[in-house]
Amino acid sequence: MNSEQHNRPIGTFAKAAGGSVETIRYQRKGLLLEPERPSGGIRRYGRADVAWVRFVKSAQRLGFSLDEVAQLLTLEDGTHYSEAAEFAAQHLADVRARLQDLRRMETVLSRLVVQCGSHRGTIACPLIASLYSH
């Protein structure tokens, strides 16, 4: 690996990976190896590190938590197709369940917003009243 490929300080590395210096949290979770710090110097990150962080960020955009990304990474050697498919299917089921919950919340909140807008005077707000009753 040439020095240009492995010569990014953390700020430049984070920007190239599409993140912020908070990518350090990936190191804390064991998702990104922390490069050695030369004596008196700063850590340097390379292209492989940038690709790694982009992978993590892509997985997060699909709703995977950092713990789930760590699980995915254990399956990346190309021999765990069925486990990866099962993992993705379970995640998809979770996403669909959350979507169902969100649709239900939308329906209830839409109804309550309309009810709140139609009440005037000393009558209790339907939204607040419903939150007290549940």
Legacy VTK file of the C-alpha trace (Angstrom):
# vtk DataFile Version 3.0
C-alpha trace
ASCII
DATASET POLYDATA
POINTS 134 float
0.000 0.000 0.000
1.518 3.332 -0.937
1.779 6.143 1.573
-0.909 8.207 -0.187
-3.412 5.385 0.316
-2.764 5.253 4.045
-2.036 8.862 4.841
-5.296 10.479 5.928
-5.622 12.084 9.344
-8.951 11.401 11.043
-10.680 14.598 9.842
-9.818 13.960 6.183
-10.635 10.273 6.614
-14.061 11.049 8.088
-14.860 13.494 5.289
-13.803 10.995 2.600
-15.984 8.347 4.250
-18.967 10.692 4.316
-19.025 11.074 8.077
-17.563 13.014 10.910
-14.845 12.460 13.438
-17.543 10.554 15.355
-16.496 7.549 13.276
-14.310 6.840 16.308
-17.411 5.180 17.758
-16.948 2.491 15.101
-13.546 1.815 16.610
-15.077 1.585 20.074
-17.568 -0.996 18.769
-14.753 -2.950 17.139
-16.009 -2.215 13.621
-12.943 -0.315 12.547
-9.388 -1.080 13.499
-7.572 1.821 15.032
-4.293 2.460 13.226
-1.167 2.753 15.286
-0.087 6.206 16.305
3.499 6.893 15.350
5.457 8.346 18.237
4.515 11.998 18.472
2.302 11.702 15.396
-1.306 11.283 14.489
-3.115 8.185 13.317
-3.488 7.817 9.557
-6.330 6.085 7.734
-6.342 4.612 4.239
-8.705 3.778 1.392
-9.684 0.457 2.923
-10.747 2.289 6.084
-12.854 4.702 4.015
-14.535 1.774 2.224
-15.175 0.092 5.566
-16.885 3.159 7.020
-18.952 3.582 3.864
-20.106 -0.025 4.298
-21.123 0.675 7.904
-22.942 3.870 6.906
-24.763 2.062 4.074
-25.920 -0.599 6.509
-27.082 2.093 8.938
-29.105 3.767 6.166
-30.919 0.447 5.810
-31.747 0.613 9.503
-29.116 -1.737 10.887
-27.739 -0.803 14.304
-23.993 -0.870 14.930
-24.416 -4.161 16.797
-26.254 -5.597 13.788
-23.509 -4.310 11.464
-21.004 -6.177 13.628
-23.099 -9.332 13.149
-23.205 -8.748 9.387
-19.444 -8.397 9.297
-19.061 -11.866 10.782
-20.882 -13.173 7.695
-18.816 -11.379 5.056
-16.410 -14.168 4.134
-18.716 -15.396 1.364
-19.616 -18.733 2.949
-22.633 -17.609 4.970
-25.205 -16.884 2.252
-28.110 -18.535 4.050
-27.291 -16.880 7.379
-27.002 -13.472 5.686
-30.311 -14.025 3.877
-31.991 -15.057 7.129
-30.537 -12.042 8.913
-31.774 -9.721 6.150
-35.217 -11.380 6.125
-35.555 -10.864 9.890
-34.511 -7.233 9.518
-37.043 -6.780 6.708
-39.768 -8.258 8.936
-38.782 -5.785 11.681
-38.889 -2.877 9.207
-42.332 -3.951 8.008
-43.589 -4.194 11.593
-42.267 -0.702 12.319
-43.961 0.604 9.165
-47.225 -0.908 10.344
-46.779 0.780 13.725
-46.000 4.084 12.016
-49.117 3.825 9.837
-51.219 3.150 12.939
-49.647 6.130 14.712
-50.275 8.303 11.662
-53.944 7.319 11.588
-54.469 8.017 15.288
-52.546 11.282 15.234
-54.317 12.492 12.082
-57.683 11.882 13.722
-56.587 13.627 16.920
-55.210 16.646 15.033
-58.559 17.065 13.287
-60.403 16.691 16.586
-58.089 19.201 18.295
-58.702 21.717 15.518
-62.456 21.429 15.839
-62.684 21.920 19.623
-62.870 25.380 21.107
-63.408 26.874 24.522
-63.035 24.971 27.756
-63.367 21.484 26.301
-60.226 19.404 26.928
-57.937 18.892 23.963
-58.682 15.422 22.490
-54.966 14.724 21.985
-54.039 15.451 25.588
-57.145 13.700 26.892
-56.371 10.575 24.867
-52.780 10.503 26.127
-54.057 10.663 29.723
-56.519 7.845 29.090
-53.987 5.468 27.567
LINES 1 135
134 0 1 2 3 4 5 6 7 8 9 10 11 12 13 14 15 16 17 18 19 20 21 22 23 24 25 26 27 28 29 30 31 32 33 34 35 36 37 38 39 40 41 42 43 44 45 46 47 48 49 50 51 52 53 54 55 56 57 58 59 60 61 62 63 64 65 66 67 68 69 70 71 72 73 74 75 76 77 78 79 80 81 82 83 84 85 86 87 88 89 90 91 92 93 94 95 96 97 98 99 100 101 102 103 104 105 106 107 108 109 110 111 112 113 114 115 116 117 118 119 120 121 122 123 124 125 126 127 128 129 130 131 132 133
